[in-house]
């Protein structure tokens, strides 16, 4: 081995020493660096989060009003008590009860041949049923509401086929979703306004496959209600191709869904009481309910398991917050937002919510947080370096979550956990959303990121 001597040798010795002292200096400047690393290491090593996810998903899909949703409430209460959280309680909320029913079928019927073409469809949440024998009608394909209304009487008595895809060129799949989802939410209303008899909507996903994706839709007072269903992207493309060569082709749609009377349910709440300012509250949470497809693993069993795990991690490491950190498992985000609305509306004498953090973008690798309040964003931006070691240091302006939206409207800064989103809509609201699609390390790191941020806010205020 060659022995180095002289100035060059001394420089080689200085570099690691300098790095050592700079690291010490950085640690002194960022008092939460070591805490954040301990939290993340504990989350990854103990690996509780995936177990929580599996327990919750084991009750089945948890649509509001279903027996599975009630089981999810019982699970969340029992789990919070098992971990020794403070003030574990159920807060009542009345939720809608929509039932899919046993039939959701569709076929395309070409005009020039007898062979029918099956279409993979699923009723949109809140839709009315078709008549028992279904609806058979001609089809008009459109990609915008403006295009639909320009058709005038040409859409009357027909099924409107909304076929605007999510924009694959968008870097954020959530932006792409936002640019297409109005078809799902309002398609039935707009179709009815022009005299159509039903709405068929391209599934909200960038993936081309045979799996239809459900989701919420709504009706408008004074507008005739017509049934609405989503069709898989593969069959949407096939139907579009058929209509180009055979514009007289028809579709037969059969749905058996039904809206039942509202039913009692609960938000589930547990917390770690603050040691110095217990009446100042940092909320973290996700929603217990899911659509009646798959396990609801990413949407949003992941967010629930991460929120519970975040509190457990703080207790495990003996980190007592100065302010109260409260985990809330909201009910009925998917088809009503009754849980978030009820939580924000409840009278809580003496309490002040200083921040609300939600995980509802899927249980993928955390990349940072979106903050829906400019003042809070400016303060939290200074803590970005604490999250750099887990690549979750993008604290951006704009964000939050549906469940914490009602709190935001009351002036509480809303914060959403941002994750790698490219695969989310492969699974969203479909039978694809199952436990096996969740990576346990990514899930655990999301819980760690939430724990770190909630703890910093509890110590420093906002």
N, C-alpha and C positions, 0 to 999 in steps of 0.2 A: 504494500500500500504506500502510495506517495504521501509524504508528510508535507503539509502546507506551512510556510513560514512567512514572517514579515507582515506588511500592511494588509495584504489580501486576506491573510489568516485572521487578523484582528477584526476586519470587516465582517467576515463570516460569523464570528462569535457575537458581534454587536447586533446583527439582525434578529436572531431569536430572542435575545435579551430585550431588545426594543419592543418586539411583538408582545412579550410577556408583560412589560410595564404598561404598554398601551391597552392591553386587554384588562389589566387591573383598573386602569384609569376609566375605561369605558364602563366597567361593572359599577364603579363608584358613581358614575354619572347616571346610570340607569338602574335604580334600586330594584326594579322588578325583573331584571334579566334572569337572575338565578331562580327566582320564584317561577317564572314562566317555564324555564327548562325543567324544573322539578315537576311541575304540573304535567307537562307534555310527556316526560319520561314515565311518570306514574300511569298516565292514561294508556300509553303504549304497552308498558310492561304488565300491568294488571289486566288490561284488556276487558274491562267490565262492559264497555259500551255495546259491543256486539251481542253480548248475552242479554242485555236489556232490550235491544232491538228484536232479537229472536223471541223473547217472552211476549212482547207486545204483538208482534205479527202472528204469533201462534193462536191468538183469539180469532183470527180471520179478518176479512175486509170489514171496515168499521164505519159504514155510512150512518149518518145521524139518524137516530130513532130505531136502529137495528139492535137485536140482542147482543151482537158483537161490540157495538159502541158502548153498551152498558157494561160489558165485561172489561173493556178497556179502561173505563172509569174506575172500576174496582181494582184493576191491576195497578193503575197509577197511584191510587190512595195507599194500597198495601205496600208498594215498593218504596214510596216516600217514607212511610212509617218504619219500614225495615231498615232504612238507612239513617234513621234518627233525625229527620228534618224537624224543624220547629213548626208549630201551628199548622199541621197538615189538616186540610179541610176540603169539603165539597161545597162549591158555590152554585146554587141552582140556576138553570137556564132552560127555557122552553125552546125546542128545536123542531124543524120540519121533518116529516117522515114520508119520504118518497120511496116507492118500491118498484124495482125494475120489472118484475113479473117474468114468467117462463118463456115468453116468445119475443124474439127480435130477429126478424128475417127480412131479406130483400133479394129480389132477382131482377135482372135486366131482361126484358122481353123484346128481342129484335123484331122488326116489322116484316122482314123478308125470309125468316126461317122459324121453325118451330122450337128449336133448342133454346132453352132459357139459360142465362148466365148467372150463377149464384154470386151475391155480393156480401162481403163481410161487413156487417153493420152492428152498431150498438146504440141504444136509445141515449139521448142526451138527458142529463139529470134535470128533472122538473118537467119533462115533456108529458103531454097527454098521450093516451093510447090511440091507435088507429081503430076503426071498426074491427070486429072480430075477424072478418074475412080480408081485412087489409084495405089498402088504397092502391089502385092501379091507375096510373096516369102518365101522360107524356112528360118529357123532361126538358127544362131549359137550363143551360149551363151558363153561369156568370162568375165573374171574379171580383165584383164590387157591388155595393148597394146602388151606386150611380148607374152602373150598367143594367142592373135589374129594373130600376124605375124607368129607364129609357125604353124598355121593352113594351111598356104599356099593357094593352090587352093580350099581348102574345104570351104572357105568363099566367093568365087567368085559367084556373082549372088544372094547372100543371104542378109538378113537383119541381121546386127550384133546387138546383144542384150548385152549391157554392164551392168553387174549386180554385180558390186562391191559395197557393202553397206558402208555407213559411219560407222566408227569404234566406236561402242557403248562403248568400254572400255576406250576411251579417256575422261579425265576429262573436257577438253575444247572442246565444240562442234565445235568451229572454227577450231581447229586442225583436228578434224574428217572430217569436210567439205573440208579442204585443201588436205586431203589424198584421196578424192574421186572425186573432181570436175573436174579433168582433163578429165574424161570420157565425161562430158557434154561439156566442152570447145573444145576439140580436137577429140571427138569420130567420128564425121562425116568425118574428114580428114583421120583419121587412117583407118576407114572402107573403104573409097574410094580407099585408097592405095592398098588394097588387092582385089579390084574388087567387093566390096559389093554394094548393090543398095540403102541402107538406114541404119540409125543408130537409135536404140531405147535404151534409157538410163534410168536406175533406178533413181527415183527422189532423190534429195539431201536433205534427212531428215532422222532422226533416228526413226521417228514415223511410225508405220505400219497402214496405212489408205488408203482410196480410192481417195485421193486428189493428182493429179499430180502437180509437182513444175516446173515452167519454169526457164529460165535463159539464159544468153548469150552463144552463140557458135560462132565459126569462121571458115572460109574457108582459104585455102592456095593457093597461086598462083601456077598454073601448075598442081593442083590436081582437078580431077573431083568433081563437087559439087553434093552431095546427100542429100536428106531431113533428118532431125533429129527431134526426139520428145522424151519427157520424159514420162515415164509410172509410175503410182502410185506404192508405195512400196507393197501394198496389191496385185496388179495385177502382179507386177514383181515376187513376190514369187509364184503366181499361174502359171505364164507362165513358170517359172523355173521348177516347179513340173511337168507340162505337158510335157516339153521337155525331162525330164528324162524317162518318160514312153512312150513317142511318139516323138522320135527325128525327124520324118518326118512331124510334124505339121508345118503349115505355119501361117504367119501373113499378114493381109491386112491392109495397112495404107493409110489414105487419109488426106492430109493437103492442105489448100488453101492460105497459107501465101504469102506475096509479099513485096519486098523491093522497095520503092518509091524513087524519087529524094530527096536529102538532102533539108532541110528546115531551114529558119532563126529562131533563138530563142535567149534567153538571160540568163545570170547569173543575179541575183538581189543582189545588194550591198547596205548596209547601215551601219552607224558607230556612235560611240561616239568619237569625236576628242580628242586627248590627250592634256592636259593643259600645259605640259612642253616639251614633245618631240613628237609632232604630226606626224612627218614623220617616226617614228618607229611604226610598225603595228603588232598587234596580231590578227590573223584571227581566227574566230570561224564559223563553218558551218555544213551544211548537204546538201543532194541533193534533189531537187524538183521533179525530175522525179521518176517514179516507173514502175514496170511491169504492164501489163494490166490485172492483176488478183487481186481481193480483192480491198482494199482501199489504199494499200501501207502505212498502218498506222505505222508499226514498221520500214519499209524500204521504204522511210526514212522520212515520215512526222514527225515522232518523233524527229529526229535530227534537222529538220528545225524549228519546234516549240520550241525546247529547245534553239537553238541558238538565235532566235529572243527574246525569253523570258529572256535569260541571259542578253542581253542588256537592256531590259525593266526594269529588276530588279535593275540594277545599276542606271538607271535614277530615278526610283521610290524612291530609298534610298539616292539619292543625292551624289552618289559616282562617282566623276569625276576622270577618270584614267589619269595618267601622260602621258602614251602613247596611241595611238589610238587603240581602239578595234573595229574590223570590222566584221560584220556578212555577210557571203556570202552564198546565196542559189544557189548552183551549178546545172547546167542543164546537163543531159545526162551522169550520172555516169553508169547507168545500161548497156547500149549497145554502148559505144563509148568513154566515158571519155572526151568528147569534152569540157565541161564546165571547168573542172579542168585544162586541158591543155591550154585553151584560157586564163584563169585567170592568170596562171603563166607566159604565154608568153607576156602579155600586158606590154607595156612600161609604167612605172610609175616613172617619173623623180623625184629624190630626196627622194623617199621612200625606206625604208628598212624593210622587213618583219623579225621579230625576232622570231616568233613562229606561228604555225598553229594547231588549235585544231578541230577535227571532231567528230561528233556523228553519227555513222552508224553501230551500232551493235544491234539495237533494243532499244525500250523505256522501258527497264527493270531497276531494282534497280541498281544505280551506285555503283561500287566497287573500282574504282580508275582510273588510266590513264596508258596507255602504251606509252612510249616515245622512238621514233626511232632515238635518237641521244645520245651518251654516255655522252657527256659533259653536255647537257641540263638535262639529267636524274640525274646526280650527284647533280646538283643544285636544281632541283625540289624535290628530295628525302627528303631534309631537311624540306620541308613543309608538309610532310605526316601527322603530328599530327593535323594540322588544319582541316583535313577531317575526323578525327577519329569518331567524334560524329555522322556522318551519314554513318559510315561503308564504306567509299569510300577512304580509305587511303592506298591502294596498288598502289604505283607508281613504275612501273616495267620498265625494259629496253626492248625495242622492241614494236613497234606498230605504229599507225598513221591512215591512211585512204586512200582510192583510190583517192578521189578528191584532197587531199593535197599532193599526191605522186609527181606530177610535181613540186610543190614548194620544196618538200624535195630534189628532184634531183638538185635543184639550191642552196642547202645548208641551207634551212630553217628547223629548228627542227620540225618534225611532231609529233603530240600527239593525241592519240585516247582515247575517253571516253570508259572505260571498264565497262561492266555490267554483271549481272548474265545471263549466255548464254544458260542455259539448255533447255529453251522453244523456243528459237529463230527460230530454223529450223523446228519447228512444223508449223510455219506460213510463213516462208521465200518464196517469189516468188510464192505464191499460193492464191487461193480464201479464205484461212483461215486468211490472213493478213488484218484484219478489226479493226475498232476503238474499238469494244467491247473487244478485246484481250489486250488492254492497260490499266494498272492500273494508275490512275491519280496521286497518291502520288509518285510512282516510277518515272513517267515521270517528275514531278515537281522537284524531288530531282536531277535528271540528269541535268536539267536546272540550278539548284542552284550550283551543283558541277562545271559545266562549267563556270558559272559567277565568282565563287570564284577563280578558277585557272587563268582565263583570267585577273582578276583584280590584283592578286598577280604578275603575269608576267608584267602587265602594270606598276606596281609601282616599282618593283625590277629589271626589265630587265632580260635578260637570256644570 
